[in-house]
Amino acid sequence: MTTRRRRKKKPGAQEDRILRTFLEAARPLLMEELLRLLNAGQEPAEAVATVVEQLVARGQLVSLKGGRFGLAEKMNLVAGELSVHPDGFGFVTPETGGKDIYLVAANLKEAWHGDRVVVRIEGSRGRRKEGRVIRILSRRLTDVLGTLAQAGDTYYVEPEDEHLLFNLVIAPEHLNGAAPGQMVRAAVTHYPTGHLNPQGVVTEVLGDVEDAEVQARLVILKYELPDEFPAEVLAEAANINPDLSELALKGRLDLRHLPMVTIDGETARDFDDGVCLEKKPGGTFTLYVSIADVSHYVTPGSPLDKEADQRGTSVYFPQRAVHMLPENLATNVCSLIPGEDRLAVTAILNFDRRGRRKDFTFARSVVRNHARLTYRLVDDLLVKKDRQLRSRYRPFVKMLTQMTEFCDLLRERRAERGSLLMSLPEAEVVLDERGWPVDVLRVDHLVSHQLIEEFMIAANEAVATYLGEFSLFRVHERPDAVKLAAFRTYLKSLGFDLPKEVHRDPRVLREFLDEVRQTPLAPMVQLMLLRSLKQARYAGENLGHYGLATDWYTHFTSPIRRYPDLLIHRLLLSRLAGRKPPFSLDPEDLETQAGHLTRRERAAVGAEREMLSRMQVRCLAHRVGDTFSGRITGVNAFGFFVSLEEIFAEGLVRLVDLPDDYYRYEEALMRLFGRRTRRIFALGDLVRVKVAHVDIRRRHVNLVLVEEEEGAKREEGKREKGE
């Protein structure tokens, strides 16, 4: 694997001198003393004061009473971000690294969740340091989303975010038309003090909490997703000519004759990628992966390009999408729509009869989507062999059948090198005409999913290999030893032993997963493994991809919805044409861009997960009293979580709702053990539960065991009869 050493930026020389002066003085200093020690004739007082202010803002220096400044580290002070638990206590994550510092509720003072604060370490309990907020360096939250409520003459906003422990008081003259019960967005005008709640002003009335669009708007605002395009961006997109002129087609490889198809979900809104496979005499294969040529329409540095860069990615909700590109580009001009000619960049990959890649070429192309297929449709054609469908899609059945054969070969080759072949179910939300969920279906990983997954991985690997060292990489670093140890302990509670070699050799982990896959516990083990592994990210240097067990990987296949892919297209096309790329390949610049795009991706994933959670909870809110089968997927000291089988959702059976015994939590075995009955609730156990209560605001679902409820009714009946 080729890697590049990243240049590190050195802190300013003036900052170094000031911090060193404080260290040498070994005491807090007045500004006059600092200037004298620095030799004020050479250091302008205003410049020194500016640097001191910056150091105070970063938490390295602390402003003390009497006008003195001191080194935070020498006064047992730590700067970091505050995370507040809904139960009132908090933790501060030190910016300089190290373990979190615990704060009891009283020691949070007026700080809010997300604030940058300075805390004084005032003791420890066991290995855990405890502290108190002494200064708020900066406020993260300036707006509060929530429900407007009224108590007498007082109006206030109950925050949606359960980490915010204060209600925001709104004066009647600042309601701006909002009525109690509506969801609103309010700006904070006064932060809380020791005796007063925070105050604010309503800036936007979102509407009825039961409106599906309001729920989507809440998530968009919470994750700060740019929902509306600036006028200049929309104007630029509207001026793009979608017609394929002779100039647009000049020099392109014409692949419109190939039976290219797209395979996506039922509700897909845009189509980035089309695939076609040719099986040659002798059993070799040529795979065509054609990707929408977004770079033809989006000019580097244009308002459209800058907006796409800022957004980083599209975000998909059950009801709607927040596109990276304006909708007419994302779902029409760039999208590989069935029956339409479209511009593309095609990877042409040649493989031998065992599925080993022999060579590859890339070309700007013009293609035609001959069929818009879905995952379920392809599964019905290939696995269920639906006769009517096979007759209707006869021109594609042979190619699709060969695709499954080729897909199996690619998976075999990936398995040999240690690639983790995991397949977790996904959720599909079924909406009514109002946009509200009526069901949440569990969508298993079908053969059709595997086809597209393997073909996209093959194309991404080929592009990364071709581009070599100077690229934007998709990396997945080796597992953290501590998290892997915790995962090993978790597996022991299930009766599995994880070999120690997994940290350095992914093949060992892949072999272990193959064994687990044959058991009912496979989905839980895979989910816990994903939580134990590091998250994949973008990087300006090649660190390899542990999960895929490959040295070279990037993202090339989704430029309609991912900005990194658009950058890779530009880099690839520049390389093919012998031109310099239209962006910097400096390692620091690439790393900065990679960090931004990783943050945008994670914000999108967080928003999509929260929207799904809101849909799941609202779906179950209409099923209170209904009974479901489920499997225990998590156990802790206050109960156990159950993943329902009939609906793709989860709920908690609380310890207080198990009245038949006193249960002991055995953490090492991940189970609850009944002291009298010796009854056990452990990971993987099948149970029958009923939805007892749904807290929509906190997105909590309380379940009760059906047998426990029936037993309680029998006991009550006996008491009534005097037995």
N, C-alpha and C positions, 0 to 999 in steps of 0.2 A: 504494500500500500504506500502510495506517495503522500507525504504530508508537507505542509509548509509551516515554518515557524512564524507565528504572528508577532508583528511589532507591537510593543506595549508603549502606551503613551506615558511620558514622565510627568509627574505633577510639576506645577510651575515652580521655578527657582525661588520666587518671592515667598510662596507658601512654605517651602522647605525652610527658608531662613527664619520665618516667624515661628514655626512650630519648634525648630531647634532652639530658638531663643527662649521659648517658654520652658523647654526641657532643661536647659542649662540654668535658668533662674530658679527652678525647682519650687516655685510658688506662683500664685496668681499675680497678675500685673495690671497696673493702671495703663491707659493708653500713653501717658507721658513717659512712664518708665519703659514701655516697650520701644517707643521712638528713640529714647536715649540709648538703650542697649543695641538698637539696630544701627546706630550712627545716623541720626535724622537728616544730616546734611546730604546723605546719599539716597535716602528713602523718603520721598515726599509724603507728608502726613496724610493727605487725602488718599493716596494709593494704598498706604498701609491700612487705613481705616476700612477701605473697600474690601481688602483681602480678609481682614479680621471678620467683617460682616459675613463674607462667604463661608469662612470656617465655622462661624456660629450657626449659620443656616444649615450646614452639613452635620452639625453636632460634634465636631472635633474640638471646638472651643465652646465654653459656656459663659454667658454674661452673668456676673454676680452682682450682689448689692454693693453699692459704693463705687460703681463704675469700673470694677476690676473684671478681668477675663482670666479663665483658668482652663487647663487641659482636662477634658472630660474624663479621659482614662485614668488620670491621677486622682480624681475625686469620686471614684466608684460610680461614675455616670456612664450611661450607654445610650446611644441614639439608635432608633429603629422604628419599624412600622408596627402599629398596634392592631392586634386582631382580637375582637371582642366576641365572647361566646354568648349565645342567647340567654344563658342562665346568669349572666352578669359579670363573671370574671373575665380576665383577658391575658394575652401573652404578647410580649414584644420580641420581635426577631431582630437581633443586633445586626446593624449594617456591616460591622467588621467581622461577622461570622460568629460561630459558637452557638450554644444551646439557648433556647427561648427563655425569657424571664417571665415568671408568673406574677400576676397582679390580682389581688382580691378586688371585689367591686368597689370598696371605699377608696382604694388607691388609684382608681382610674381618673379621679378628679373630673374635669370637664372634657376629657378627651373622648373622641368618637372612634368607632371602627374605621381603620384605614389611615388614621392620622400618623404623621411622623412626629415622634415624641422623644424627649430625653427622660430616662428613668434613673432613679438612684437605687442601687442595689442595697437593700436594707437587711438582708439575712438570707438564710436558706433553710429548706426543709428537705432533709435527705440530700439528694444530688441536685435538687431543683432550687435555683436562685429565685428570690422573691424581691420585688421592687415596688416603687411608687413613682407615678408620673410627676415630674417637677416642671416640665416645660413642653408646650406644644410648638413644634417647629413649623409645621404646615398642615393645613386641612386638606384632606382628599375630597370630601364630599361638600359640594356647594348646593346640590339639589336633593330633594327627598321625594320619592314616589310613594304614594299610599292612598288610603281611603279617608276622605273628609268625614269627620264626625262632629257631633255637637253635644255638649253637656251644659245645660242652662244657657247662659249667654256666651259661653266660651266655645270657639271652634278650634279644632286641631286636626292634624294629619297623623293617622296611625301608619307608621312606615311599613312598606312591603318587606323591607329587609329586616329580618329578625335579629340581626346583629346591632341594629340601632335601638338603643334602650329608652330613648326619649320620644314622646309625642311632640310634634312641631306645632306650636300655638300660632293661629292665624287670626289677626284682628278682623272684625267684620268688614272694614273698609278695604281689606286686601283679599277678599274672596274672589273677586273678578268673575262673578257669575256662577261660581261653583255651589252645588247643593250637597248637603249631608248624604252620604252613601255613594257619592261618585268617586271615581279614581282621579287623582290629580297629580300634577307635578308642581312642586313648590320650591322657590329659592330660599335659602337660609339667609336671613338678614342679621340675626343675633344668635351666636352659639351659646350653649348652656353655661350657666354659672353655678356656683355652689347652691344657690337657692331658687334659681329660675329656670324654667324649661326654655329650649331654643325657640326662636320666633322666626316667622317667614311670611312670604307672600305667594299666593297661587299664581303661577305663570302659565299653566296650561290645564284645561279641563279635558281629561282623557275620555270620560264617559262611564257607562254602566259597567260594573265589575264583571257582570255576566255576558258582556259583549266579547266575542272571540277576538275581534280586531283590537279591542282595548288590551287584552292579554298579550297579544303580539307586540303592541306598541310599548307596553311595560317592559318587556324583555329587551326590546331594541334600545330603549332609553337606559335601562340598567346597565347594559354592556356597551353603551356608548357607540352603537353601530350607526354609521352615516346612512340614513334612510332615504334622504332626498338628494338628487343630483343638482349641482349648481347649474344655473341657466346656460352658462357658456359651454358646459359639458354636454348638456342636452342638445344645444344648437350644433355643436360639432358632430355629434352622433347623427342628428337629423340630416346633415349635409353629406353624409357618406353615401356614395352611389352603390347600391347593391348589385347592379347589373355587371355581368362578367364581360368586360370589353376585350377586344383583341390584345390590348396592351396588358390587361390583367392576366391574360392567359399566356402571354409570350414567355417562352422558355420553361413552361411548366410541363411536367410529365402527365399525359392524359391517361387517367386510370378509370374513366367513367364506364368502361366496358366490364370491369371487374364486379362480381356480385357482392359488393360491400354491404354489410348490414351494421346496424347499431343495436346493442342489447343493453337496456337500462331498466330502471324501476317503472312501475305502473304510472307513477305521478311525475316522472322526470320532466323538467321544464326546459332543459337545454341539452344539446347532444354534441359533446366534444369529440368523441372518438368513434370511428368506424373500423371494422375488422373484416379481413378476407383471408382465406387459407387455400393454398394449392398443394395437393399431394402429388408429388412427381413420381414417375416410374423409378422403381428401386426403393421406394418408401421414404424419400427425403421430402422436406416440407419447405414452402416459402410462405412466410406470414407477412401480410400487409397490415400495418397499423397506421391509419390515416387520422390525423388530428387537425381540427379546425385551425386555419391559418389566421389567427387573430392579429398577428403582427402586420399583416397586409393592411389592416384597417386602423390600427392604433399607432400613431406616430410617436416615437420617443420624445419626451419632454412636452408634449401637447397637454392642454387641460384635461383631455380624456385620459391620457396616460398617467398624469399626476394623480387624478382622482382614483384610478384603478390601483395605483401604488399605495395610496393612503388606505384604501379599503382592504387591500391584500387578498381578500377572498370573498366569495359569495356565501351567504348564510341561508339555510333552507329550513323553513317551518312547515308544519302540516298545512297551514292555510295560505302561505305566501312565501316569497323569497325576497331577500335583500341582495340584489345582484351586485357583482363587482363592476359590471359594465351596464350601461343603459339597456333596458329590456329589449328594444328593437334589435340591438346587436346580439345580446345574449341568447335570445330565443328565436331570432330570425336570420339576420344577415350572416352571422358567423356560424350559426348552428347547422349541423348536418341534417337538415330536414329531409324526410323521405321524398324521393322523386325530383329533388332539386339539385342542380349543379352547384358545387361549393368548392372554394379554394381550401387547400389543405397542405400540411407538411406530412409526408409519408415516410415511415421507417419500413424498409424492405429487408426482412431478416431471413436468412437461409439456415436451415437446420439439417443435420443428418438423420438417419432413420431411428436413432436412439434419443432424439430431442436435444442434441448438443449443438450449440450455435457454431456455424462455420464462418460466416461473414455477414456483413450488413452494408447497406447503402441508404442514403437519405436523399429526398428530393422534394422540391416544391411541386405541388400537383394540383390537378382538378379532378374531383371525384363526384360520384352520385351515390346516395343512400338508396339501395334497392329494396330495403325493408326495415321498418322500425319494429324491432322485436323487444319483448320484455322478458325478464328473468323467468316469470311463471310460464309464459308461453313456450319458451325454449325447453323448460323442464317438462312441460306437457308433451312436447314433440319428441324429446329424446329419452325421457325416463318413463313417462306414462304411456307414450306411443299412441296418443289420441289419433284415431284414424281420420276423423274429419279434418283436424288441424293439419295432419301430415299430407292430406290431399290438397288442402288449400295452400300450404307452403312447400309444395313438392320441389320447386326449383332450388330450395335451400337445405332440404333435409340431408342430402349427401354431404354437403360441405359442413353442416353442423355436426353430423356424426363423426366426420374426420377431425373436427375441432376437439371433440371429447377425447378421441384417441391421442391427439397431439398434446392436449392439456394434461393427460395422465403422464405422458413422457416428461413434460416440463416439471411436473410436480415430483416425479421420481428423481430427476436431476437435482432439483432444489433440496429434496430430502437427503440426498447423498452428501451434500456439502453442509448440512445442518440447519437449513432454513426452517423456521418454526411455522408449521402448517396448521394454523389455528382457525377455527370457524365458529364464531359466536353469533347467536341469533340477533336480529335487528327488529325494531318496532315499526309497525305500520299503523298509523292512526286513521280510523275510519270516521269521516265527518258527516254531519247532517247538512241540510240546506242552509242552516245559519252559520256553519263553520265550527260547530261544537262537536266534540268527540262522542261517538256512540259505542265505539269499541277500539281496543288497541290489540292488534294481531301480532303474534310472534312469527317472524319470517326467518325460517332456517336458511343456512348457507347452502344453496342449491348448486347443482352441477353447472348451471349457467353462470352463477356468480364466480365459480372457479375459473371458467373459461376467460372471462374478462379480466379477472385478477391476474392470471398467469400471463396473458398477452400484454397487459399494461406493464407488468414487472419486466418482461422481456424487452419491451421498447425502452423503458426508462434505463435499464442497465446498459443497453447498447449505446444510447445517447451519451450517458455518463462516461463510458469507456472511450468513445470517440473524442469527446471534448477534453478528457484528460485532466491535468492538474488545475487548470484555471477555469473554474466553474462555480456555480452555486450548488452545493451538495445537500442531499437529504441524508442525514446521518442518524444512527441509532447506536449509542455508546454501550459498552459492556455494563452488566448489572452492578448496582451498588452492593457491596459485600454485606452490609447491615440488613438491607431489605431482603436480600437473598436468604440470609440466615433466618429472618422472620418467616419467609415463605416456606423454608424447610421445616420449621416448627409447625406451621399450619398444616403442612402435608402429613406430618407425623400423627396429627390428631385425626387424620382421615385414614391412617394405616399405610401411607406411602413413604418410601425413602427416596430422597432426592440425592443423586450422586454429587460429590464435592467438585467434580471436574466441570460442572456446568458453567462456572464463571469464565473459564478460558476457552471452552469448546462448546459451541451451540449444538453440535451434533449429539452430545450427551443429553441435552435438554430435549431435543427433538425426539430421540428414542424414548425418553421417559414419557413424553406426551402421547406417543403412539400407544404405549401401554395403558395410560389413563383413559384414552379415547374410547376404549372398549367398556368403560364403566359408566353408570348413571351420574357419577360425580364430575365427569369431564367438563361440563360448562362452568361449574364453580371453580375448578382447578385452573382453567384457562383464564377466567376473569381475575382470579387472585394473582395469577402469574403476570398478567398485564399491569396490574397495580404495583407489582414488585419490580418490574422492569423500568428503565428510564424511558422518558417520552422521546419519540423521534422528533427531530427539529431540523431547521435549515442551518447550514454552516458555510463559511467561506473557505474552510479547509477540509480536506478529506479525512474523516475519522472512521469511515466504513459504516456498514449497517449490520449490527449484531443479529437482529431478528430475521433478516433475509439472508444472513451469512454471505454477504457479498462485499467486495472491496470498493466497488464503484456503483453509486446510485444517485439519481436525481429525480426531479419531477418534470415531466415533459408532456404528459397526456391530457391535461385539463386547463388549457390557457383561457377558456371562457370564464372559468370560475376561480382560478388560482393565479395570482400575479407571478409567483416563482416560475411557473411553466411558461408564461409569456417571455420572461427574461431568458430562459433556456432556449426558446424558439429563436429569439434574436441572436443569441450567441451561436447557435447551430447554423443559422442561415448566413451569418457573417463569416463563419469559418468556411462554409461551403463555397462562398463567393470570394474568399481570399481577402476580405475586408476586416478592418478593426471593428470590434463590437461597439455598439452605441452607448456603452456604460463602462464605468471603471472596473478593472479587474484587480485593483490594489487590494491586498488581503484585508486591511482594516476596513476599507469601504464595503467590501463584500460581507464582512462579519457584521457590520452595522446594519446593512440591508437584511441580512439573514435574521438578526435579532428582531428587527421590526416585523418581518413577515411571520416569524414564529409566534410573536405576541398576537398578531392579528388572527392567526389560525386558532390559537388557544381561546381567544375571546369568542370566536365563531363556534367552536366546539362547546364552550360553556353555555352560550346562548341557546344552541340547539338542544342541549341536554335539559336545560331548565324549561324550555318550551314543552318538551316531551313530558317532563315531570308534571307540569301544570295540566297537560291533557290527561295524563294517567290519573291524577288525583280527581279531576272533575268527572272523569268517566266513572270512577268508583264512588263518587259522591251520590250518584244516582243508583248505586247498587248496594246501599246500606241495608243489611239484613240478608243479603244473598250469601250463599255458601259456595266455596271453591275448594279445589284440591291444590296443594302446593308443596314445595320442598324447602326445607330450612337452608338458607344461604348465608346466614350470619348469626353468631351467638355472642352475647356480651353479658355484663353483670345486671342489666336491667331488662333482659328478655331475649327474644330471637326474631330474626327477620325471615319472612316467608315469601318466596317468589311464586306467584299464582300461575297455574297452568292454563286455565281457561281464558285469562286475559293477561297481557304482558305488562304486569305491574307488581309492586311489592308492598308489603305492609309489616307492621310490628306486632308481635304478641308480647305484651308486657308481663313482667314477672308478677306484678300485682294482680293480673288477671289469671293467675294459676293458683287458685285458692286451696287446692287439695293437699298441698304440702309446702314445706320450706325447701327452696331449691338453692343449692350451692353452685356458684360459677367456677368451673374448673378450666382456667384459661389455657393451660398446656394442652388439654384435650379438646378445647373449643366446644364445651358442652355444659348443660345444666343438669345437676344430679339431685334427685329427690331424696331428702334425708330419711323420710319415713317409708315412702313407697318404693324407693330406689329406682324410680322412673327416670329415664334419660331423654333429653332433647339434644341431639347432636347434628352437626352439619350433614346435609344430605338426606335427613329423615323426611319421609312423606307424612303430611298431616292434612287434616280436614279443618278448614277455618271459615269463619263468618266475618263479614265486614261489620264492625261494631260502630266505628266513628271515623269521620274524615274531617280533618282540620285543613280547609282549603288554603288559608293564609300561610300556614307554616308548611303546607304540603306533607302532612303526616297522615298516615292511614293506620288506625288501630284495628287489629284483628283479635278474635277470640277463638279458642279451640271449640269446635262444635260439641265434642264429647264433654268438655268442661261445663259448657252452658247447659247441656241436657242433664248432667249430674247435679248441677245447682238447682235446676227446676225440680228434680226428683226429691232432693233434700227439703226444698221449700214445701213441696206437697206433703211430705211426711210430717213436717212440723205442723202444718195446718190440720192434719188428721190426728195430731197428738200422738203419733207413733214414736 
